[in-house]
Amino acid sequence: MNEEAAVLQPSNINATSTEDSIKNNSSGGSRSPSVYSVSTSASDNEERGESDSYEDDEDEILEKRLVKQIVEMLNLTNSFQRVSKRKKAEPTLYANENIPLWKKVDKRFWWNEFMLQDFIKQELDEWIIPIMQGTIHIESCQIEGYGFDFALISRRSRERAGMRYQRRGVNEEGQTANYVETEQTVIFQKDNVTHVASFIQIRGSIPLFWSQSPYSLHPIPVMERTENETKEAFHKHINTQICLYGNLTLINLTELVGREAIVGAQYRRYVEDLAEPNVKYVEFDFHKETKGMKFENISKLSKSLQDDFAKMQYFWEMFSDDGIENTVYSEQTGVFRTNCMDCLDRTNVVQSAFGRTVLNLQLMRFGISEYPEQGIRYYNDFERAFNNAWANNGDMISKMYAGTSALKSDFTRTGKRNITGMMNDASNSLARMYYNTVKDFWRQATVDYILGYHKAEIFRHVLQSTKMSAEPGFQKRWLKIRSEAINISSDIVIADDETRIKGWTLRSPAVVNNIIAKLGPKRKTAHHYREQQLAKKHFEEKIVLLTEKALYVCSYNYKMEKVIQFRRISLDTLVSIQIGEYILSSLTPASRSEDFNYGFVVCHKRHGGSERWNTGSMLNQHLSLANTVKTSKDQRGEEEPVPKVENEDMLKTELRKDKSEADIVVGPKEDIEEEKLGADNACIGTENIETIAFKAIRNDILGESENQTETCKQQVLDIVHTITKACKKLNDPNFIIEKPIISLKQAEKTDGVLKKMGYKLKRAIWL
C-alpha cells in the first residue's frame, strides 16, 4: 500500500489489539488492518505457546510497523490520486526510504514549514514533522455484511489563510481565502486485495478582490482593485486549479439578488469573459431554493449535474497486501469548486450532497450496496455515520475560519431543518460577530506570524486595527506604488527646464500653514483652534519633489492615479527648515518614540509659492474633500499609520509606462489653472512667511523587510540635507532649526480621557 494512503486503513482510532488486526488482515475478510494501538501481554503469549524468541521478533516487527504507520499518519497533505501520480512521475521519491517525509508533502497544506526553517537548514530530517490544519474523520462501517472504512479528510490551505472578515476573496497570486480540499474515501478488502476509492472537492472564497466590514451581522460586500488587477488574479486562480485538478465546475451558492449579488454578478462576468472550455459555471441561489426549510431542493442541484459527475468520475485504485502490485481503475478528471459567501455553511451542505451522490455510485460498483436505487438512505447506521462525518467536518472548518460551529449543521446531521437548529444558528451568528469585531485581529496576526508573513512587530499594531489586519506584502506593494506615484507626479508638475533631484512621499496636515505649533496669544481664536484640531486629525500623504529650482508638494489620488493639486515653492524663497519630533499620540511606545515620529517644517516667503489645481476633474472642490490618501487615528493609529486603503481599491493597478499616458490621466495642460495663495491662509511668525509641515512615513511598520530599514528620523535628516544642499545653504548655521514640531508633552495633553480609556479597553481585550 502506498505510504500516504496507509493512514486511512485503520477502521477505528481506538483499535483493540494487534492480534485482532492481524486476524482481520490475514483472513481476507472485510476488515482492513489496524495498528493504532498495541496491547499484547505475556499471559497471552504463554497461552498461545509462543516462544520468547518469536515474541521478541514479533515485537520488533510490530514496533517498526507502528513507527512507520505513525510517520505515515502525520503525512496527510497529499490525496490518494496525487500520491499515485507522483509515484509514476517521481518513482525514486517514494521508492527510496531515506528520503525524508517533509520532501513529499504538498506545500499548500504544510502549515509549519516556516517554523521549521532552522531544522531544514541543519538537515535534521527526523525532527521535521509537517503539520496540516484541517479535519480527519475515520469510521468503521458495515453494509449487508461487508465491512469497510469510510474516511473524510479536509485540508485547509495555508495560502491566504486567516479569519473570516480579515481574509476575503483573492490575492495577487490567485490564492483565495478559506481554501479547503476535501477528500471522501472508501477503503475495503476483497479476495486479499485492497480497494481504495476517493473523491475530491474544493471550496474557496470568490476569486475576486472584495471585502466586508466586520462590524455588522450582514455587511455589504465592496469590490476592490481595478479591472486589470482583478482579471489577472482571477486568471491565475482558475489556471492553477485546472493544472491541479483538471476540468472545473464552479458552483456559486450566493444570492442572485441583494447584497450578495454584488460579488456574485461580478464572478459570473469574469467567468464569461474567461471563455475557458474547461470551466463550467453553475448558479444555485441556496437561500431562495431552500426557503421555508425546503432543504430537499438541494437534490435538484445534484440531479442537474449528473453529466458532470459521469465525466468527472473518481479515483479508484486496487493493490495487493504487500503493496507491490497496484492497478488504477479510474482517475478523477475534474473537480467541483463550491462557494457561498463564507464557504462554510451552505458550501458544506452542498458538498455533502455531492459526496453522497458519488458514494452511492461507488458502493454500487463495489458490490457492497444491494439497493443502489435507494442509496445509503436504506442503511440507517451508515447514513448516520456519513451525516455526522460531514457535519463534524463543517463545524471544524467553521471554527477555524469564523470561530463558531457551522450553521445549518442540523440538516447535515439529520437531513431535516428544525426550529432548534435555527435558534442555534442565530446564537452562532451573534458569536461570530463578536469574534469578527474583537478577537479576529489578534488571531489573524498570529496566523500571519507563524506562516512567516510578518514579524513579531505585527502584534504591536493589533490595537490600532479597525477593519482589516495588514495583508502580507502590503507595505512592499505600497513601496512600489509610491515609487511610481513619484514618477507620475514628476512628469506632470515639473517644468521642462527643471530636473528632478529627488522625490519622497511624506505625511502632511490637510490644512495649509497649520502644523499644530505654538501660536501667539493673539492667534488663539476659535477659528484657529478648529483649524488646529482639523490639521491634527487629518493628514494627507503627499508627493514631495525637489529640483534645482523649486520644491513641489503634490496632492495625489492613488485611486485615479492623478495629481489633484500641487504647490511650487521656489528654493530661493526658503527661509529656514525646522526639524524635530512630531508626535501625534502618546499611548504606545512606538507613538512616543522620536525615531519613529520625526518631521520637518519648511518656512518660505509668501510670494515664493504658487498653487495649481486640476480643475478638469476636481473643479470647485476643496482639497480636504478630494479622494486622496488620508491618514488619521481611526485607521491604523496615530503613532504611525500606514496609508488608508478604502477597500484596497486605492492600490495602484497598472504601472504607467510613458508620458503620453500622463496627459490622459490628468487631462490637458489647459485644464490646470493657477491660483494665488489667498490672504486667509494662516501664517506663523511674520505675515510674509508661510509654512508647510511634513512627517516621515515609517516604511517597515509591520516588520516585513528582511533588512534593517532607516528610521523616520534618519529619513528626515537625509531629506533636509538634500534640500539644504540644493538651496546652497549647507554653510548657513541659521537655516536648520532643531526644535520639536509637536513634543511628547504636547501630545500627552491632546490625548483625552476617552481616548486613553479606549486604548486600555483594547489592551484588556486583546492582550
LINSUL-V283239 format. One record per residue. N is the residue number from 0. RES is the residue in three letters. SS is DSSP state (H for helix, E for strand, L for the rest). Layout:
N/RES/SS + N/RES/SS
This chain:
0/MET/L + 1/ASN/L + 2/GLU/L + 3/GLU/L + 4/ALA/L + 5/ALA/H + 6/VAL/H + 7/LEU/H + 8/GLN/L + 9/PRO/L + 10/SER/L + 11/ASN/L + 12/ILE/L + 13/ASN/L + 14/ALA/L + 15/THR/L + 16/SER/L + 17/THR/H + 18/GLU/H + 19/ASP/H + 20/SER/H + 21/ILE/H + 22/LYS/H + 23/ASN/H + 24/ASN/H + 25/SER/H + 26/SER/L + 27/GLY/L + 28/GLY/L + 29/SER/L + 30/ARG/L + 31/SER/L + 32/PRO/L + 33/SER/L + 34/VAL/L + 35/TYR/L + 36/SER/L + 37/VAL/L + 38/SER/L + 39/THR/L + 40/SER/L + 41/ALA/H + 42/SER/H + 43/ASP/H + 44/ASN/H + 45/GLU/H + 46/GLU/H + 47/ARG/L + 48/GLY/L + 49/GLU/L + 50/SER/L + 51/ASP/H + 52/SER/H + 53/TYR/H + 54/GLU/H + 55/ASP/H + 56/ASP/H + 57/GLU/H + 58/ASP/H + 59/GLU/H + 60/ILE/H + 61/LEU/H + 62/GLU/H + 63/LYS/H + 64/ARG/H + 65/LEU/H + 66/VAL/H + 67/LYS/H + 68/GLN/H + 69/ILE/H + 70/VAL/H + 71/GLU/H + 72/MET/H + 73/LEU/L + 74/ASN/L + 75/LEU/L + 76/THR/L + 77/ASN/L + 78/SER/L + 79/PHE/H + 80/GLN/H + 81/ARG/H + 82/VAL/H + 83/SER/H + 84/LYS/H + 85/ARG/H + 86/LYS/H + 87/LYS/H + 88/ALA/H + 89/GLU/L + 90/PRO/H + 91/THR/H + 92/LEU/H + 93/TYR/H + 94/ALA/H + 95/ASN/L + 96/GLU/L + 97/ASN/L + 98/ILE/L + 99/PRO/L + 100/LEU/H + 101/TRP/H + 102/LYS/H + 103/LYS/H + 104/VAL/L + 105/ASP/L + 106/LYS/H + 107/ARG/H + 108/PHE/H + 109/TRP/L + 110/TRP/L + 111/ASN/L + 112/GLU/L + 113/PHE/H + 114/MET/H + 115/LEU/H + 116/GLN/H + 117/ASP/H + 118/PHE/H + 119/ILE/H + 120/LYS/H + 121/GLN/L + 122/GLU/L + 123/LEU/L + 124/ASP/H + 125/GLU/H + 126/TRP/H + 127/ILE/L + 128/ILE/L + 129/PRO/L + 130/ILE/L + 131/MET/L + 132/GLN/L + 133/GLY/E + 134/THR/E + 135/ILE/E + 136/HIS/E + 137/ILE/E + 138/GLU/E + 139/SER/E + 140/CYS/E + 141/GLN/E + 142/ILE/E + 143/GLU/L + 144/GLY/L + 145/TYR/E + 146/GLY/E + 147/PHE/E + 148/ASP/E + 149/PHE/E + 150/ALA/E + 151/LEU/E + 152/ILE/E + 153/SER/E + 154/ARG/E + 155/ARG/E + 156/SER/L + 157/ARG/L + 158/GLU/L + 159/ARG/L + 160/ALA/L + 161/GLY/L + 162/MET/L + 163/ARG/L + 164/TYR/L + 165/GLN/L + 166/ARG/L + 167/ARG/L + 168/GLY/L + 169/VAL/E + 170/ASN/L + 171/GLU/L + 172/GLU/L + 173/GLY/L + 174/GLN/L + 175/THR/E + 176/ALA/L + 177/ASN/L + 178/TYR/L + 179/VAL/E + 180/GLU/E + 181/THR/E + 182/GLU/E + 183/GLN/E + 184/THR/E + 185/VAL/E + 186/ILE/E + 187/PHE/E + 188/GLN/E + 189/LYS/E + 190/ASP/L + 191/ASN/L + 192/VAL/E + 193/THR/E + 194/HIS/E + 195/VAL/E + 196/ALA/E + 197/SER/E + 198/PHE/E + 199/ILE/E + 200/GLN/E + 201/ILE/E + 202/ARG/E + 203/GLY/L + 204/SER/L + 205/ILE/L + 206/PRO/L + 207/LEU/L + 208/PHE/L + 209/TRP/E + 210/SER/E + 211/GLN/L + 212/SER/L + 213/PRO/L + 214/TYR/L + 215/SER/L + 216/LEU/L + 217/HIS/L + 218/PRO/L + 219/ILE/L + 220/PRO/L + 221/VAL/E + 222/MET/E + 223/GLU/L + 224/ARG/L + 225/THR/L + 226/GLU/H + 227/ASN/H + 228/GLU/H + 229/THR/H + 230/LYS/H + 231/GLU/H + 232/ALA/H + 233/PHE/H + 234/HIS/H + 235/LYS/H + 236/HIS/H + 237/ILE/H + 238/ASN/H + 239/THR/H + 240/GLN/H + 241/ILE/H + 242/CYS/H + 243/LEU/H + 244/TYR/H + 245/GLY/L + 246/ASN/E + 247/LEU/E + 248/THR/E + 249/LEU/E + 250/ILE/E + 251/ASN/E + 252/LEU/L + 253/THR/L + 254/GLU/L + 255/LEU/L + 256/VAL/L + 257/GLY/L + 258/ARG/L + 259/GLU/L + 260/ALA/H + 261/ILE/H + 262/VAL/H + 263/GLY/H + 264/ALA/H + 265/GLN/H + 266/TYR/H + 267/ARG/H + 268/ARG/H + 269/TYR/H + 270/VAL/H + 271/GLU/H + 272/ASP/H + 273/LEU/H + 274/ALA/L + 275/GLU/L + 276/PRO/L + 277/ASN/L + 278/VAL/E + 279/LYS/E + 280/TYR/E + 281/VAL/E + 282/GLU/E + 283/PHE/L + 284/ASP/L + 285/PHE/H + 286/HIS/H + 287/LYS/H + 288/GLU/H + 289/THR/L + 290/LYS/L + 291/GLY/L + 292/MET/L + 293/LYS/L + 294/PHE/H + 295/GLU/H + 296/ASN/H + 297/ILE/H + 298/SER/H + 299/LYS/H + 300/LEU/H + 301/SER/H + 302/LYS/H + 303/SER/H + 304/LEU/L + 305/GLN/H + 306/ASP/H + 307/ASP/H + 308/PHE/H + 309/ALA/H + 310/LYS/H + 311/MET/H + 312/GLN/L + 313/TYR/L + 314/PHE/E + 315/TRP/E + 316/GLU/E + 317/MET/E + 318/PHE/E + 319/SER/E + 320/ASP/L + 321/ASP/L + 322/GLY/L + 323/ILE/L + 324/GLU/L + 325/ASN/E + 326/THR/E + 327/VAL/E + 328/TYR/E + 329/SER/E + 330/GLU/L + 331/GLN/L + 332/THR/L + 333/GLY/E + 334/VAL/E + 335/PHE/E + 336/ARG/E + 337/THR/E + 338/ASN/E + 339/CYS/L + 340/MET/L + 341/ASP/L + 342/CYS/L + 343/LEU/L + 344/ASP/H + 345/ARG/H + 346/THR/H + 347/ASN/H + 348/VAL/H + 349/VAL/H + 350/GLN/H + 351/SER/H + 352/ALA/H + 353/PHE/H + 354/GLY/H + 355/ARG/H + 356/THR/H + 357/VAL/H + 358/LEU/H + 359/ASN/H + 360/LEU/H + 361/GLN/H + 362/LEU/H + 363/MET/H + 364/ARG/H + 365/PHE/H + 366/GLY/L + 367/ILE/L + 368/SER/L + 369/GLU/L + 370/TYR/L + 371/PRO/L + 372/GLU/L + 373/GLN/L + 374/GLY/H + 375/ILE/H + 376/ARG/H + 377/TYR/H + 378/TYR/L + 379/ASN/H + 380/ASP/H + 381/PHE/H + 382/GLU/H + 383/ARG/H + 384/ALA/H + 385/PHE/H + 386/ASN/H + 387/ASN/H + 388/ALA/H + 389/TRP/H + 390/ALA/H + 391/ASN/H + 392/ASN/H + 393/GLY/H + 394/ASP/H + 395/MET/H + 396/ILE/H + 397/SER/H + 398/LYS/H + 399/MET/H + 400/TYR/H + 401/ALA/L + 402/GLY/L + 403/THR/L + 404/SER/L + 405/ALA/L + 406/LEU/L + 407/LYS/L + 408/SER/H + 409/ASP/H + 410/PHE/H + 411/THR/H + 412/ARG/H + 413/THR/H + 414/GLY/L + 415/LYS/L + 416/ARG/L + 417/ASN/L + 418/ILE/H + 419/THR/H + 420/GLY/H + 421/MET/H + 422/MET/H + 423/ASN/H + 424/ASP/H + 425/ALA/H + 426/SER/H + 427/ASN/H + 428/SER/H + 429/LEU/H + 430/ALA/H + 431/ARG/H + 432/MET/H + 433/TYR/H + 434/TYR/H + 435/ASN/H + 436/THR/H + 437/VAL/H + 438/LYS/H + 439/ASP/H + 440/PHE/H + 441/TRP/H + 442/ARG/H + 443/GLN/H + 444/ALA/H + 445/THR/H + 446/VAL/H + 447/ASP/H + 448/TYR/H + 449/ILE/H + 450/LEU/L + 451/GLY/L + 452/TYR/L + 453/HIS/L + 454/LYS/L + 455/ALA/H + 456/GLU/H + 457/ILE/H + 458/PHE/H + 459/ARG/H + 460/HIS/H + 461/VAL/H + 462/LEU/H + 463/GLN/H + 464/SER/L + 465/THR/L + 466/LYS/L + 467/MET/L + 468/SER/L + 469/ALA/L + 470/GLU/L + 471/PRO/L + 472/GLY/L + 473/PHE/H + 474/GLN/H + 475/LYS/H + 476/ARG/H + 477/TRP/H + 478/LEU/H + 479/LYS/H + 480/ILE/H + 481/ARG/H + 482/SER/H + 483/GLU/H + 484/ALA/H + 485/ILE/H + 486/ASN/H + 487/ILE/H + 488/SER/H + 489/SER/H + 490/ASP/H + 491/ILE/H + 492/VAL/H + 493/ILE/L + 494/ALA/L + 495/ASP/L + 496/ASP/L + 497/GLU/L + 498/THR/L + 499/ARG/E + 500/ILE/E + 501/LYS/E + 502/GLY/E + 503/TRP/E + 504/THR/E + 505/LEU/E + 506/ARG/E + 507/SER/E + 508/PRO/E + 509/ALA/L + 510/VAL/L + 511/VAL/L + 512/ASN/L + 513/ASN/L + 514/ILE/L + 515/ILE/L + 516/ALA/L + 517/LYS/L + 518/LEU/L + 519/GLY/L + 520/PRO/H + 521/LYS/H + 522/ARG/H + 523/LYS/L + 524/THR/L + 525/ALA/H + 526/HIS/H + 527/HIS/H + 528/TYR/H + 529/ARG/H + 530/GLU/H + 531/GLN/H + 532/GLN/H + 533/LEU/H + 534/ALA/H + 535/LYS/H + 536/LYS/H + 537/HIS/L + 538/PHE/E + 539/GLU/E + 540/GLU/E + 541/LYS/E + 542/ILE/E + 543/VAL/E + 544/LEU/E + 545/LEU/E + 546/THR/E + 547/GLU/L + 548/LYS/L + 549/ALA/E + 550/LEU/E + 551/TYR/E + 552/VAL/E + 553/CYS/E + 554/SER/E + 555/TYR/E + 556/ASN/E + 557/TYR/L + 558/LYS/L + 559/MET/L + 560/GLU/L + 561/LYS/E + 562/VAL/E + 563/ILE/E + 564/GLN/E + 565/PHE/E + 566/ARG/E + 567/ARG/E + 568/ILE/E + 569/SER/E + 570/LEU/H + 571/ASP/H + 572/THR/H + 573/LEU/E + 574/VAL/E + 575/SER/E + 576/ILE/E + 577/GLN/E + 578/ILE/E + 579/GLY/E + 580/GLU/E + 581/TYR/E + 582/ILE/L + 583/LEU/L + 584/SER/L + 585/SER/L + 586/LEU/L + 587/THR/L + 588/PRO/H + 589/ALA/H + 590/SER/H + 591/ARG/H + 592/SER/L + 593/GLU/L + 594/ASP/L + 595/PHE/L + 596/ASN/L + 597/TYR/E + 598/GLY/E + 599/PHE/E + 600/VAL/E + 601/VAL/E + 602/CYS/E + 603/HIS/E + 604/LYS/E + 605/ARG/H + 606/HIS/H + 607/GLY/H + 608/GLY/E + 609/SER/E + 610/GLU/E + 611/ARG/E + 612/TRP/E + 613/ASN/E + 614/THR/H + 615/GLY/H + 616/SER/H + 617/MET/H + 618/LEU/L + 619/ASN/L + 620/GLN/L + 621/HIS/L + 622/LEU/H + 623/SER/H + 624/LEU/H + 625/ALA/L + 626/ASN/L + 627/THR/L + 628/VAL/L + 629/LYS/E + 630/THR/E + 631/SER/L + 632/LYS/H + 633/ASP/H + 634/GLN/H + 635/ARG/H + 636/GLY/L + 637/GLU/L + 638/GLU/L + 639/GLU/L + 640/PRO/L + 641/VAL/L + 642/PRO/L + 643/LYS/L + 644/VAL/L + 645/GLU/H + 646/ASN/H + 647/GLU/H + 648/ASP/L + 649/MET/L + 650/LEU/L + 651/LYS/L + 652/THR/L + 653/GLU/L + 654/LEU/L + 655/ARG/L + 656/LYS/L + 657/ASP/L + 658/LYS/H + 659/SER/H + 660/GLU/H + 661/ALA/H + 662/ASP/H + 663/ILE/H + 664/VAL/H + 665/VAL/H + 666/GLY/L + 667/PRO/L + 668/LYS/H + 669/GLU/H + 670/ASP/H + 671/ILE/E + 672/GLU/E + 673/GLU/E + 674/GLU/E + 675/LYS/L + 676/LEU/L + 677/GLY/L + 678/ALA/L + 679/ASP/L + 680/ASN/L + 681/ALA/L + 682/CYS/L + 683/ILE/L + 684/GLY/L + 685/THR/L + 686/GLU/L + 687/ASN/L + 688/ILE/E + 689/GLU/E + 690/THR/E + 691/ILE/E + 692/ALA/E + 693/PHE/E + 694/LYS/E + 695/ALA/L + 696/ILE/L + 697/ARG/L + 698/ASN/L + 699/ASP/L + 700/ILE/L + 701/LEU/L + 702/GLY/L + 703/GLU/L + 704/SER/L + 705/GLU/L + 706/ASN/L + 707/GLN/L + 708/THR/L + 709/GLU/L + 710/THR/L + 711/CYS/H + 712/LYS/H + 713/GLN/H + 714/GLN/H + 715/VAL/H + 716/LEU/H + 717/ASP/H + 718/ILE/H + 719/VAL/H + 720/HIS/H + 721/THR/H + 722/ILE/H + 723/THR/H + 724/LYS/H + 725/ALA/H + 726/CYS/H + 727/LYS/L + 728/LYS/L + 729/LEU/L + 730/ASN/L + 731/ASP/L + 732/PRO/L + 733/ASN/L + 734/PHE/L + 735/ILE/E + 736/ILE/E + 737/GLU/E + 738/LYS/L + 739/PRO/L + 740/ILE/L + 741/ILE/E + 742/SER/L + 743/LEU/H + 744/LYS/H + 745/GLN/H + 746/ALA/H + 747/GLU/H + 748/LYS/H + 749/THR/H + 750/ASP/L + 751/GLY/L + 752/VAL/H + 753/LEU/H + 754/LYS/H + 755/LYS/H + 756/MET/H + 757/GLY/H + 758/TYR/H + 759/LYS/H + 760/LEU/H + 761/LYS/H + 762/ARG/H + 763/ALA/H + 764/ILE/H + 765/TRP/H + 766/LEU/L
